[in-house]
Amino acid sequence: MSKLFETIGAKNPQYLLADPQGAQVIAISCEPGNGRVPRGMVMCRQASGMYAPAASADIASDNTLVVLDEAVDTSGNLLVAEDARAYRAGRLFASKILLADDQPLTADNMLVLRQQGILLDHLADDAPELVNHFVPIVYQANGGVGLPVTEMALAGSTYAVADNTFTAPADKEFDKWNTKADGTGTDYEAEDVYPAAAGLTLFAIWKVEYAYVTFDANGGTGTMAAGRVKVGAVYAIPDSTLTPPATKAFDKWNTKADGTGTDYAVAASYTGTAADLALFAVWKDAN
C-alpha cells in the first residue's frame, strides 16, 4: 500500500509532507496565537470551528484532522484567523484503532494518508477503512410537480436542509419536509441542520391553501359556481341565484339539506378552513 505522505524527520512524526495526488484539498481557518505553523503539520478542528496544531492531544471520534499544505503564520494578528490550504484527513475512531502497546492514540503518533482516508502505523485487525465519503440527501415532490432532487453531503458534516423548489399540487402550498411520504416520520423545515451520518430522503408535505364553498339547489333548480376561499381568508356568503321550487322563496343557506345544520345568511362572513364547505338552499313559503 503506497503512502501519499511521508514524515519530515524522524523526531517530528506529527509533521507530514503532503502529496497533492488523491487527497481532497480544502480551505481552513487557523486559530490565532499559535505562531508559525509549518507545512505538513497535523491540524485538529477546535470547538470554535478553527484549526490548531494537534500536538499531543488525544484523538477522539469527534476530532477532525487535516494536514497543512502551506506554512501559515498565526501570530500576526491575534484577532484574525488566517486562512490556509489543507488536505482533508477524515475522522479517527479511537475505539477501533490500537497502537502496538495498546496505548491511547495521540496526534504525535505516525499518521499517513491514503486518498481521502486515514491509515496509521498500527491498526486493529477489525478496524474499518476510514474514508471520507458523501451521503445523498434526496428530495421527493410527493404529489407536487418536479423531478427528485439529490444533493451530496460530506459524511459526518452538518447539512442545512434546502427550501422547496417543487411546484405545489392544485390549491395547495408547501408546509414542510418529512422523512415519510404520509407525514408520520420526522419533520424538517428549511435551514434545519441534519448531521449527515447517513443518507436521508425527504418528502414534501403539502397543506391546503384554497378550499371551496359549494351551493346545492336542494329542491330548487339551477347551479351556482363554487366559491374558492383561501385558508384563513374571510369570504362573504353570496345570495342565491337558484330558481326556487313552486310557491317557495329563498330563505338562507344551511350545512344540512334538512336545515338542521349551521345556518348561513346572505353576506355572512365565513373564514376559510382546509375543508370544503357544502351549503344547501333552504326554502320558505313565498308571500
Secondary structure by P-SEA (a helix, b strand, c coil): ccccccccccccccbbbbbcccbbbbbbbbbccccccccccbbbbcccccccccccccccccbbbbbbcccccccccccbbbbbbbbbbccccccccccccccccccccbbbbcccccccccccccccccccbbbbbbbbcccccccbbbbbccccbbbbbbcccccccccccccccccccccccccccccccccccbbbbbbbbbcccbbbbbbbcccccccccbbbbccccccccccccccccccccccccccccccccccccccbbbbbccbbbbbbbbbcccc
